[in-house]
Amino acid sequence: MESKAEIRKNVLHQLTIKPESERQSETQKLVAQFLNLDEYQNATSIGITISNFPELDTHQLIKQILKDQKKVCCPITLPHHQMDFIEISSDTNFKKSNFGIWEPEWKKEKVNNQPDILIVPGIRYAIDTHQRVGFGGGFYDRFLKKFKGHTVTLALPEQVTLSADWQIEPTDMPIDQILH
């Protein structure tokens, strides 16, 4: 059984060497699946990260969500491995976090920690249990304990496995739906 650290290293390497044409084609299919979900059609707000390479690119999806006149809420990391989701707009200021992730400026009136759908990022996803290996900070697992909406992920083929080939911890939170 691989450690989560080994899985992160191996999957990120696979994603880094993936041909760009394949990445774009697979991403377009996943985005189309997401946009066709009933949960998306009925949602008014979506929680989503602003991706960094080699993650699945979320930039076009964010633009489409805004075009569909839905609220986009992006995470900002807080002390003690906590997060808030901030509703963004065309006048939102962003800065790079200590983790190299673009985050919106924190404004109390823009906090929405219960969007209708939360797109949960990660490295590896188990189809049978809906468990995930995240990036190692525990931010999402802590957040998901209090989250009441629908959780979904868009997983590239390299990120999916039939069952967890890692140690599942009591603090690991499963997600509702894996698009792959």
MARVEX-821739 format. One record per residue: residue number from 0; x negated, z negated, y negated of N, C-alpha, C in turn; residue in one letter. Coordinates in Angstrom, 2 decimals, decimal comma. Layout:
% MARVEX-821739
+-----+---------+---------+---------+---------+---------+---------+---------+---------+---------+------+
: pos :     n.x :     n.z :     n.y :    ca.x :    ca.z :    ca.y :     c.x :     c.z :     c.y : code :
+-----+---------+---------+---------+---------+---------+---------+---------+---------+---------+------+
: NUM :       X :       Z :       Y :       X :       Z :       Y :       X :       Z :       Y :    A :
...
+-----+---------+---------+---------+---------+---------+---------+---------+---------+---------+------+
This chain:
% MARVEX-821739
+-----+---------+---------+---------+---------+---------+---------+---------+---------+---------+------+
: pos :     n.x :     n.z :     n.y :    ca.x :    ca.z :    ca.y :     c.x :     c.z :     c.y : code :
+-----+---------+---------+---------+---------+---------+---------+---------+---------+---------+------+
:   0 :   -0,85 :    0,00 :    1,18 :    0,00 :    0,00 :    0,00 :   -0,89 :    0,00 :   -1,24 :    M :
:   1 :   -0,64 :    0,97 :   -2,11 :   -1,41 :    1,06 :   -3,36 :   -0,94 :   -0,01 :   -4,35 :    E :
:   2 :   -1,87 :   -0,46 :   -5,17 :   -1,48 :   -1,37 :   -6,26 :   -0,80 :   -0,55 :   -7,35 :    S :
:   3 :   -0,07 :   -1,23 :   -8,21 :    0,57 :   -0,53 :   -9,33 :   -0,49 :    0,11 :  -10,22 :    K :
:   4 :   -1,62 :   -0,55 :  -10,40 :   -2,70 :    0,01 :  -11,23 :   -3,22 :    1,31 :  -10,63 :    A :
:   5 :   -3,37 :    1,36 :   -9,29 :   -3,82 :    2,59 :   -8,63 :   -2,77 :    3,70 :   -8,76 :    E :
:   6 :   -1,51 :    3,33 :   -8,61 :   -0,43 :    4,31 :   -8,75 :   -0,44 :    4,89 :  -10,16 :    I :
:   7 :   -0,56 :    4,01 :  -11,17 :   -0,60 :    4,49 :  -12,56 :   -1,73 :    5,49 :  -12,73 :    R :
:   8 :   -2,91 :    5,14 :  -12,27 :   -4,09 :    6,00 :  -12,42 :   -3,87 :    7,34 :  -11,72 :    K :
:   9 :   -3,38 :    7,32 :  -10,48 :   -3,22 :    8,55 :   -9,70 :   -2,13 :    9,45 :  -10,26 :    N :
:  10 :   -0,98 :    8,88 :  -10,59 :    0,13 :    9,70 :  -11,09 :   -0,22 :   10,27 :  -12,47 :    V :
:  11 :   -0,80 :    9,44 :  -13,34 :   -1,18 :    9,95 :  -14,66 :   -2,20 :   11,08 :  -14,53 :    L :
:  12 :   -3,12 :   10,97 :  -13,57 :   -4,08 :   12,05 :  -13,34 :   -3,35 :   13,32 :  -12,90 :    H :
:  13 :   -2,41 :   13,19 :  -11,95 :   -1,63 :   14,35 :  -11,49 :   -0,89 :   15,00 :  -12,65 :    Q :
:  14 :   -0,31 :   14,18 :  -13,52 :    0,43 :   14,72 :  -14,66 :   -0,50 :   15,38 :  -15,67 :    L :
:  15 :   -1,71 :   14,86 :  -15,81 :   -2,68 :   15,41 :  -16,76 :   -3,13 :   16,81 :  -16,35 :    T :
:  16 :   -3,28 :   17,04 :  -15,04 :   -3,78 :   18,34 :  -14,57 :   -2,65 :   19,33 :  -14,27 :    I :
:  17 :   -1,43 :   18,92 :  -14,44 :   -0,26 :   19,78 :  -14,18 :   -0,28 :   20,97 :  -15,12 :    K :
:  18 :   -0,09 :   22,19 :  -14,61 :   -0,03 :   23,36 :  -15,49 :    1,10 :   23,23 :  -16,52 :    P :
:  19 :    0,83 :   23,59 :  -17,74 :    1,79 :   23,42 :  -18,84 :    3,08 :   24,20 :  -18,59 :    E :
:  20 :    2,98 :   25,38 :  -18,00 :    4,19 :   26,17 :  -17,74 :    5,11 :   25,44 :  -16,76 :    S :
:  21 :    4,54 :   24,81 :  -15,74 :    5,34 :   24,03 :  -14,78 :    5,98 :   22,84 :  -15,48 :    E :
:  22 :    5,20 :   22,13 :  -16,28 :    5,68 :   20,96 :  -17,01 :    6,89 :   21,34 :  -17,88 :    R :
:  23 :    6,76 :   22,44 :  -18,61 :    7,84 :   22,86 :  -19,50 :    9,08 :   23,26 :  -18,72 :    Q :
:  24 :    8,91 :   24,00 :  -17,64 :   10,04 :   24,45 :  -16,82 :   10,77 :   23,24 :  -16,21 :    S :
:  25 :   10,02 :   22,32 :  -15,63 :   10,62 :   21,13 :  -15,01 :   11,28 :   20,24 :  -16,06 :    E :
:  26 :   10,66 :   20,12 :  -17,22 :   11,23 :   19,31 :  -18,29 :   12,55 :   19,90 :  -18,75 :    T :
:  27 :   12,60 :   21,22 :  -18,92 :   13,85 :   21,87 :  -19,36 :   14,98 :   21,62 :  -18,37 :    Q :
:  28 :   14,68 :   21,67 :  -17,06 :   15,70 :   21,41 :  -16,04 :   16,21 :   19,97 :  -16,13 :    K :
:  29 :   15,30 :   19,02 :  -16,29 :   15,68 :   17,61 :  -16,38 :   16,51 :   17,34 :  -17,64 :    L :
:  30 :   16,11 :   17,93 :  -18,75 :   16,85 :   17,76 :  -20,00 :   18,26 :   18,32 :  -19,84 :    V :
:  31 :   18,39 :   19,49 :  -19,21 :   19,71 :   20,08 :  -18,99 :   20,57 :   19,18 :  -18,11 :    A :
:  32 :   19,98 :   18,60 :  -17,06 :   20,72 :   17,66 :  -16,21 :   21,22 :   16,48 :  -17,03 :    Q :
:  33 :   20,34 :   15,94 :  -17,87 :   20,70 :   14,78 :  -18,67 :   21,84 :   15,11 :  -19,63 :    F :
:  34 :   21,72 :   16,24 :  -20,32 :   22,73 :   16,62 :  -21,31 :   24,09 :   16,90 :  -20,67 :    L :
:  35 :   24,10 :   17,19 :  -19,37 :   25,36 :   17,45 :  -18,66 :   25,98 :   16,20 :  -18,05 :    N :
:  36 :   25,29 :   15,07 :  -18,11 :   25,85 :   13,83 :  -17,55 :   27,11 :   13,42 :  -18,31 :    L :
:  37 :   28,11 :   12,95 :  -17,58 :   29,31 :   12,40 :  -18,23 :   28,93 :   11,24 :  -19,14 :    D :
:  38 :   27,99 :   10,42 :  -18,69 :   27,55 :    9,27 :  -19,49 :   27,00 :    9,73 :  -20,84 :    E :
:  39 :   26,27 :   10,85 :  -20,84 :   25,74 :   11,38 :  -22,09 :   26,88 :   11,93 :  -22,95 :    Y :
:  40 :   27,76 :   12,70 :  -22,33 :   28,86 :   13,31 :  -23,07 :   29,72 :   12,25 :  -23,77 :    Q :
:  41 :   29,87 :   11,09 :  -23,13 :   30,72 :   10,03 :  -23,68 :   29,95 :    9,03 :  -24,56 :    N :
:  42 :   28,65 :    9,16 :  -24,63 :   27,82 :    8,21 :  -25,38 :   27,82 :    8,53 :  -26,87 :    A :
:  43 :   27,62 :    7,49 :  -27,66 :   27,42 :    7,68 :  -29,10 :   26,00 :    7,33 :  -29,50 :    T :
:  44 :   25,28 :    6,57 :  -28,63 :   23,90 :    6,18 :  -28,97 :   23,03 :    6,22 :  -27,73 :    S :
:  45 :   21,79 :    6,70 :  -27,92 :   20,84 :    6,88 :  -26,83 :   19,54 :    6,18 :  -27,20 :    I :
:  46 :   19,03 :    5,34 :  -26,31 :   17,72 :    4,73 :  -26,48 :   16,67 :    5,58 :  -25,78 :    G :
:  47 :   15,61 :    5,93 :  -26,49 :   14,61 :    6,85 :  -25,94 :   13,27 :    6,63 :  -26,63 :    I :
:  48 :   12,18 :    6,74 :  -25,86 :   10,85 :    6,61 :  -26,45 :   10,39 :    7,97 :  -26,98 :    T :
:  49 :    9,47 :    7,92 :  -27,90 :    8,79 :    9,12 :  -28,38 :    7,56 :    9,27 :  -27,48 :    I :
:  50 :    7,58 :   10,28 :  -26,64 :    6,58 :   10,41 :  -25,58 :    5,21 :   10,81 :  -26,09 :    S :
:  51 :    4,23 :   10,51 :  -25,25 :    2,85 :   10,95 :  -25,42 :    2,44 :   11,70 :  -24,15 :    N :
:  52 :    1,60 :   12,71 :  -24,30 :    1,04 :   13,40 :  -23,15 :    0,29 :   12,37 :  -22,29 :    F :
:  53 :    0,42 :   12,39 :  -20,96 :    1,03 :   13,39 :  -20,10 :    2,47 :   13,06 :  -19,67 :    P :
:  54 :    3,16 :   12,18 :  -20,38 :    4,55 :   11,87 :  -20,05 :    5,43 :   13,10 :  -20,24 :    E :
:  55 :    6,63 :   13,05 :  -19,65 :    7,63 :   14,07 :  -19,91 :    7,89 :   14,09 :  -21,41 :    L :
:  56 :    7,87 :   15,28 :  -22,00 :    8,01 :   15,42 :  -23,45 :    9,45 :   15,14 :  -23,88 :    D :
:  57 :    9,64 :   14,14 :  -24,73 :   10,98 :   13,77 :  -25,19 :   11,32 :   14,33 :  -26,57 :    T :
:  58 :   10,40 :   15,01 :  -27,21 :   10,61 :   15,46 :  -28,59 :   11,81 :   16,40 :  -28,74 :    H :
:  59 :   11,90 :   17,42 :  -27,87 :   13,02 :   18,36 :  -27,96 :   14,33 :   17,68 :  -27,60 :    Q :
:  60 :   14,29 :   16,75 :  -26,64 :   15,50 :   16,02 :  -26,27 :   16,01 :   15,19 :  -27,44 :    L :
:  61 :   15,11 :   14,54 :  -28,14 :   15,50 :   13,75 :  -29,32 :   16,18 :   14,65 :  -30,35 :    I :
:  62 :   15,59 :   15,83 :  -30,59 :   16,19 :   16,77 :  -31,55 :   17,59 :   17,18 :  -31,11 :    K :
:  63 :   17,77 :   17,42 :  -29,81 :   19,08 :   17,84 :  -29,30 :   20,10 :   16,71 :  -29,42 :    Q :
:  64 :   19,68 :   15,49 :  -29,13 :   20,59 :   14,34 :  -29,25 :   21,07 :   14,21 :  -30,69 :    I :
:  65 :   20,16 :   14,35 :  -31,64 :   20,53 :   14,29 :  -33,06 :   21,45 :   15,46 :  -33,43 :    L :
:  66 :   21,14 :   16,64 :  -32,89 :   21,97 :   17,83 :  -33,15 :   23,39 :   17,61 :  -32,62 :    K :
:  67 :   23,50 :   16,87 :  -31,51 :   24,81 :   16,55 :  -30,92 :   25,51 :   15,42 :  -31,67 :    D :
:  68 :   24,91 :   15,00 :  -32,79 :   25,46 :   13,98 :  -33,67 :   25,64 :   12,63 :  -32,98 :    Q :
:  69 :   24,64 :   12,31 :  -32,14 :   24,58 :   11,00 :  -31,50 :   23,45 :   10,21 :  -32,14 :    K :
:  70 :   23,54 :    8,91 :  -32,09 :   22,49 :    8,06 :  -32,65 :   21,32 :    8,00 :  -31,69 :    K :
:  71 :   20,12 :    8,10 :  -32,24 :   18,89 :    7,97 :  -31,46 :   18,24 :    6,64 :  -31,84 :    V :
:  72 :   17,95 :    5,84 :  -30,82 :   17,33 :    4,53 :  -31,03 :   16,00 :    4,52 :  -30,29 :    C :
:  73 :   14,92 :    4,28 :  -31,03 :   13,57 :    4,28 :  -30,45 :   13,02 :    2,86 :  -30,44 :    C :
:  74 :   12,21 :    2,55 :  -29,41 :   11,72 :    1,18 :  -29,29 :   10,55 :    0,88 :  -30,22 :    P :
:  75 :   10,48 :   -0,39 :  -30,56 :    9,34 :   -0,93 :  -31,27 :    8,93 :   -2,19 :  -30,50 :    I :
:  76 :    7,63 :   -2,33 :  -30,24 :    7,16 :   -3,49 :  -29,51 :    7,00 :   -4,67 :  -30,45 :    T :
:  77 :    7,35 :   -5,84 :  -29,93 :    7,30 :   -7,08 :  -30,68 :    6,40 :   -8,07 :  -29,94 :    L :
:  78 :    6,04 :   -9,18 :  -30,58 :    5,24 :  -10,19 :  -29,87 :    5,95 :  -10,68 :  -28,60 :    P :
:  79 :    5,17 :  -11,24 :  -27,70 :    5,66 :  -11,83 :  -26,44 :    6,31 :  -10,80 :  -25,53 :    H :
:  80 :    5,81 :   -9,57 :  -25,57 :    6,29 :   -8,49 :  -24,70 :    7,78 :   -8,21 :  -24,87 :    H :
:  81 :    8,27 :   -8,33 :  -26,09 :    9,66 :   -8,04 :  -26,41 :    9,75 :   -6,69 :  -27,12 :    Q :
:  82 :   10,97 :   -6,13 :  -27,17 :   11,21 :   -4,86 :  -27,84 :   12,53 :   -4,93 :  -28,61 :    M :
:  83 :   12,61 :   -4,16 :  -29,67 :   13,86 :   -3,86 :  -30,34 :   13,99 :   -2,35 :  -30,35 :    D :
:  84 :   15,22 :   -1,86 :  -30,32 :   15,47 :   -0,44 :  -30,49 :   16,03 :   -0,23 :  -31,89 :    F :
:  85 :   15,41 :    0,70 :  -32,59 :   15,72 :    0,97 :  -33,99 :   16,37 :    2,34 :  -34,10 :    I :
:  86 :   17,53 :    2,40 :  -34,76 :   18,19 :    3,68 :  -34,98 :   17,37 :    4,48 :  -35,99 :    E :
:  87 :   17,04 :    5,72 :  -35,61 :   16,21 :    6,55 :  -36,48 :   17,06 :    7,61 :  -37,18 :    I :
:  88 :   16,49 :    8,13 :  -38,27 :   17,12 :    9,23 :  -39,01 :   15,99 :   10,05 :  -39,63 :    S :
:  89 :   16,35 :   11,06 :  -40,40 :   15,34 :   11,94 :  -40,99 :   14,43 :   11,21 :  -41,98 :    S :
:  90 :   14,86 :   10,07 :  -42,51 :   14,02 :    9,34 :  -43,47 :   13,31 :    8,12 :  -42,85 :    D :
:  91 :   13,31 :    8,01 :  -41,52 :   12,63 :    6,90 :  -40,86 :   11,12 :    7,08 :  -40,95 :    T :
:  92 :   10,42 :    6,01 :  -41,27 :    8,96 :    6,01 :  -41,26 :    8,49 :    5,56 :  -39,88 :    N :
:  93 :    7,44 :    6,22 :  -39,38 :    6,87 :    5,90 :  -38,07 :    5,41 :    5,51 :  -38,23 :    F :
:  94 :    4,95 :    4,68 :  -37,29 :    3,52 :    4,34 :  -37,24 :    3,12 :    4,26 :  -35,77 :    K :
:  95 :    1,83 :    4,45 :  -35,52 :    1,34 :    4,35 :  -34,15 :    1,11 :    2,89 :  -33,81 :    K :
:  96 :    1,63 :    2,47 :  -32,67 :    1,47 :    1,08 :  -32,22 :    0,07 :    0,88 :  -31,64 :    S :
:  97 :   -0,22 :   -0,34 :  -31,27 :   -1,50 :   -0,65 :  -30,62 :   -1,62 :    0,05 :  -29,27 :    N :
:  98 :   -0,49 :    0,49 :  -28,72 :   -0,48 :    1,17 :  -27,43 :   -0,58 :    2,69 :  -27,61 :    F :
:  99 :   -0,68 :    3,16 :  -28,85 :   -0,77 :    4,59 :  -29,12 :    0,57 :    5,29 :  -29,11 :    G :
: 100 :    1,67 :    4,52 :  -29,22 :    3,02 :    5,07 :  -29,19 :    3,57 :    5,10 :  -30,61 :    I :
: 101 :    4,24 :    6,20 :  -30,96 :    4,88 :    6,28 :  -32,27 :    6,12 :    5,41 :  -32,26 :    W :
: 102 :    6,20 :    4,51 :  -33,22 :    7,31 :    3,58 :  -33,33 :    7,93 :    3,66 :  -34,73 :    E :
: 103 :    9,25 :    3,47 :  -34,79 :    9,88 :    3,46 :  -36,11 :    9,56 :    2,15 :  -36,83 :    P :
: 104 :    9,67 :    2,18 :  -38,13 :    9,53 :    0,98 :  -38,94 :   10,68 :    0,03 :  -38,61 :    E :
: 105 :   10,39 :   -1,25 :  -38,46 :   11,43 :   -2,23 :  -38,12 :   12,26 :   -2,55 :  -39,34 :    W :
: 106 :   13,57 :   -2,39 :  -39,21 :   14,53 :   -2,78 :  -40,25 :   15,69 :   -3,46 :  -39,55 :    K :
: 107 :   15,97 :   -4,68 :  -39,95 :   17,01 :   -5,47 :  -39,28 :   18,33 :   -4,72 :  -39,16 :    K :
: 108 :   18,73 :   -4,03 :  -40,21 :   20,03 :   -3,35 :  -40,21 :   20,05 :   -2,13 :  -39,29 :    E :
: 109 :   18,89 :   -1,70 :  -38,80 :   18,80 :   -0,53 :  -37,92 :   18,65 :   -0,91 :  -36,45 :    K :
: 110 :   18,58 :   -2,21 :  -36,14 :   18,40 :   -2,65 :  -34,75 :   19,68 :   -2,37 :  -33,95 :    V :
: 111 :   19,51 :   -1,70 :  -32,81 :   20,61 :   -1,47 :  -31,86 :   20,04 :   -1,67 :  -30,46 :    N :
: 112 :   20,14 :   -2,89 :  -29,94 :   19,59 :   -3,20 :  -28,63 :   20,57 :   -2,97 :  -27,49 :    N :
: 113 :   21,71 :   -2,34 :  -27,80 :   22,66 :   -1,99 :  -26,76 :   23,16 :   -0,55 :  -26,94 :    Q :
: 114 :   22,22 :    0,43 :  -26,93 :   22,71 :    1,81 :  -26,97 :   23,52 :    2,09 :  -25,69 :    P :
: 115 :   24,34 :    3,10 :  -25,72 :   25,18 :    3,43 :  -24,56 :   24,34 :    3,80 :  -23,35 :    D :
: 116 :   23,29 :    4,55 :  -23,59 :   22,39 :    4,98 :  -22,52 :   20,96 :    4,64 :  -22,95 :    I :
: 117 :   20,18 :    4,17 :  -21,98 :   18,77 :    3,92 :  -22,23 :   17,96 :    4,77 :  -21,26 :    L :
: 118 :   17,15 :    5,68 :  -21,81 :   16,24 :    6,49 :  -20,99 :   14,98 :    5,66 :  -20,80 :    I :
: 119 :   14,74 :    5,26 :  -19,56 :   13,65 :    4,32 :  -19,26 :   12,42 :    5,10 :  -18,82 :    V :
: 120 :   11,31 :    4,94 :  -19,55 :   10,08 :    5,63 :  -19,15 :    9,40 :    4,90 :  -18,00 :    P :
: 121 :    8,49 :    5,59 :  -17,37 :    7,74 :    4,97 :  -16,28 :    6,75 :    5,94 :  -15,68 :    G :
: 122 :    6,12 :    5,48 :  -14,61 :    5,09 :    6,26 :  -13,94 :    5,59 :    6,78 :  -12,59 :    I :
: 123 :    6,22 :    5,89 :  -11,81 :    6,67 :    6,25 :  -10,45 :    8,06 :    5,65 :  -10,23 :    R :
: 124 :    8,92 :    6,39 :   -9,51 :   10,29 :    5,97 :   -9,25 :   10,62 :    6,10 :   -7,77 :    Y :
: 125 :   11,26 :    5,08 :   -7,20 :   11,69 :    5,10 :   -5,80 :   13,16 :    5,50 :   -5,74 :    A :
: 126 :   13,45 :    6,58 :   -5,02 :   14,81 :    7,11 :   -4,92 :   15,75 :    6,11 :   -4,25 :    I :
: 127 :   15,30 :    5,44 :   -3,19 :   16,21 :    4,58 :   -2,43 :   16,61 :    3,30 :   -3,16 :    D :
: 128 :   15,69 :    2,66 :   -3,86 :   15,98 :    1,37 :   -4,50 :   16,12 :    1,46 :   -6,01 :    T :
: 129 :   15,75 :    2,60 :   -6,58 :   15,76 :    2,82 :   -8,04 :   14,78 :    1,89 :   -8,76 :    H :
: 130 :   13,77 :    1,44 :   -8,04 :   12,71 :    0,65 :   -8,65 :   11,74 :    1,61 :   -9,34 :    Q :
: 131 :   10,94 :    1,06 :  -10,26 :    9,99 :    1,89 :  -10,98 :    8,68 :    1,13 :  -11,17 :    R :
: 132 :    7,63 :    1,91 :  -11,34 :    6,35 :    1,38 :  -11,80 :    6,26 :    1,81 :  -13,26 :    V :
: 133 :    6,18 :    0,84 :  -14,15 :    6,08 :    1,14 :  -15,57 :    4,62 :    1,24 :  -16,00 :    G :
: 134 :    4,40 :    1,03 :  -17,27 :    3,06 :    1,16 :  -17,82 :    2,27 :   -0,14 :  -17,78 :    F :
: 135 :    2,89 :   -1,22 :  -17,29 :    2,14 :   -2,44 :  -17,03 :    2,31 :   -3,57 :  -18,02 :    G :
: 136 :    3,09 :   -3,37 :  -19,08 :    3,25 :   -4,45 :  -20,06 :    4,47 :   -5,32 :  -19,82 :    G :
: 137 :    5,40 :   -4,85 :  -19,00 :    6,61 :   -5,62 :  -18,72 :    7,66 :   -5,57 :  -19,82 :    G :
: 138 :    7,42 :   -4,74 :  -20,84 :    8,36 :   -4,67 :  -21,97 :    9,76 :   -4,25 :  -21,50 :    F :
: 139 :    9,83 :   -3,15 :  -20,73 :   11,13 :   -2,65 :  -20,30 :   11,81 :   -3,59 :  -19,32 :    Y :
: 140 :   11,07 :   -4,16 :  -18,37 :   11,70 :   -5,08 :  -17,42 :   12,34 :   -6,26 :  -18,15 :    D :
: 141 :   11,65 :   -6,81 :  -19,14 :   12,23 :   -7,91 :  -19,92 :   13,48 :   -7,45 :  -20,68 :    R :
: 142 :   13,39 :   -6,26 :  -21,27 :   14,51 :   -5,72 :  -22,04 :   15,71 :   -5,45 :  -21,12 :    F :
: 143 :   15,46 :   -4,87 :  -19,95 :   16,54 :   -4,49 :  -19,05 :   17,33 :   -5,68 :  -18,53 :    L :
: 144 :   16,72 :   -6,85 :  -18,49 :   17,45 :   -8,05 :  -18,04 :   18,65 :   -8,34 :  -18,93 :    K :
: 145 :   18,59 :   -7,95 :  -20,20 :   19,67 :   -8,23 :  -21,16 :   20,51 :   -6,99 :  -21,47 :    K :
: 146 :   20,08 :   -5,84 :  -20,98 :   20,73 :   -4,58 :  -21,34 :   22,00 :   -4,37 :  -20,50 :    F :
: 147 :   23,08 :   -3,97 :  -21,14 :   24,36 :   -3,81 :  -20,45 :   24,78 :   -2,35 :  -20,26 :    K :
: 148 :   24,10 :   -1,41 :  -20,89 :   24,47 :    0,00 :  -20,81 :   23,93 :    0,68 :  -19,56 :    G :
: 149 :   24,06 :    1,99 :  -19,55 :   23,62 :    2,83 :  -18,43 :   22,13 :    3,15 :  -18,59 :    H :
: 150 :   21,37 :    2,99 :  -17,52 :   19,94 :    3,32 :  -17,56 :   19,68 :    4,55 :  -16,70 :    T :
: 151 :   18,83 :    5,41 :  -17,22 :   18,51 :    6,66 :  -16,54 :   17,06 :    7,00 :  -16,82 :    V :
: 152 :   16,46 :    7,76 :  -15,92 :   15,13 :    8,28 :  -16,18 :   15,08 :    9,76 :  -15,83 :    T :
: 153 :   14,19 :   10,47 :  -16,47 :   13,95 :   11,88 :  -16,18 :   12,56 :   11,93 :  -15,56 :    L :
: 154 :   12,50 :   12,20 :  -14,25 :   11,24 :   12,09 :  -13,52 :   10,73 :   13,45 :  -13,04 :    A :
: 155 :    9,52 :   13,75 :  -13,41 :    8,85 :   14,95 :  -12,91 :    8,54 :   14,75 :  -11,42 :    L :
: 156 :    8,36 :   15,82 :  -10,65 :    8,17 :   15,69 :   -9,20 :    7,04 :   14,73 :   -8,79 :    P :
: 157 :    5,97 :   14,72 :   -9,55 :    4,84 :   13,84 :   -9,22 :    5,18 :   12,36 :   -9,35 :    E :
: 158 :    6,28 :   12,06 :  -10,03 :    6,66 :   10,69 :  -10,31 :    7,65 :   10,11 :   -9,31 :    Q :
: 159 :    8,13 :   10,93 :   -8,39 :    9,20 :   10,51 :   -7,48 :    8,66 :   10,28 :   -6,08 :    V :
: 160 :    9,15 :    9,22 :   -5,45 :    8,86 :    8,94 :   -4,05 :   10,16 :    8,48 :   -3,39 :    T :
: 161 :   10,29 :    8,71 :   -2,09 :   11,54 :    8,34 :   -1,41 :   11,78 :    6,83 :   -1,44 :    L :
: 162 :   10,72 :    6,06 :   -1,17 :   10,86 :    4,60 :   -1,27 :    9,60 :    4,01 :   -1,88 :    S :
: 163 :    9,76 :    2,81 :   -2,38 :    8,66 :    2,15 :   -3,10 :    7,46 :    1,97 :   -2,19 :    A :
: 164 :    6,33 :    2,52 :   -2,62 :    5,08 :    2,34 :   -1,89 :    4,20 :    1,37 :   -2,67 :    D :
: 165 :    4,84 :    0,38 :   -3,29 :    4,17 :   -0,65 :   -4,07 :    4,91 :   -1,97 :   -3,86 :    W :
: 166 :    4,28 :   -3,04 :   -4,25 :    4,89 :   -4,37 :   -4,16 :    5,93 :   -4,54 :   -5,28 :    Q :
: 167 :    7,17 :   -4,79 :   -4,90 :    8,23 :   -5,02 :   -5,88 :    8,25 :   -6,51 :   -6,22 :    I :
: 168 :    8,14 :   -6,78 :   -7,51 :    8,11 :   -8,17 :   -7,99 :    9,53 :   -8,61 :   -8,36 :    E :
: 169 :    9,80 :   -9,92 :   -8,34 :   11,13 :  -10,41 :   -8,74 :   11,50 :  -10,03 :  -10,18 :    P :
: 170 :   10,50 :   -9,79 :  -11,02 :   10,76 :   -9,43 :  -12,42 :   11,00 :   -7,93 :  -12,61 :    T :
: 171 :   10,78 :   -7,12 :  -11,57 :   10,99 :   -5,67 :  -11,66 :   12,48 :   -5,37 :  -11,66 :    D :
: 172 :   12,93 :   -4,63 :  -12,66 :   14,34 :   -4,31 :  -12,81 :   14,60 :   -2,85 :  -12,41 :    M :
: 173 :   15,54 :   -2,62 :  -11,49 :   15,87 :   -1,24 :  -11,12 :   16,64 :   -0,54 :  -12,23 :    P :
: 174 :   16,67 :    0,79 :  -12,16 :   17,43 :    1,57 :  -13,13 :   18,63 :    2,19 :  -12,42 :    I :
: 175 :   19,63 :    2,59 :  -13,18 :   20,87 :    3,09 :  -12,57 :   20,74 :    4,48 :  -11,97 :    D :
: 176 :   20,01 :    5,37 :  -12,63 :   20,03 :    6,77 :  -12,24 :   18,67 :    7,42 :  -12,44 :    Q :
: 177 :   18,23 :    8,16 :  -11,43 :   16,97 :    8,89 :  -11,52 :   17,28 :   10,38 :  -11,43 :    I :
: 178 :   17,03 :   11,09 :  -12,52 :   17,14 :   12,55 :  -12,51 :   15,79 :   13,11 :  -12,10 :    L :
: 179 :   15,78 :   13,97 :  -11,10 :   14,50 :   14,51 :  -10,60 :   14,69 :   15,91 :  -10,07 :    H :
+-----+---------+---------+---------+---------+---------+---------+---------+---------+---------+------+
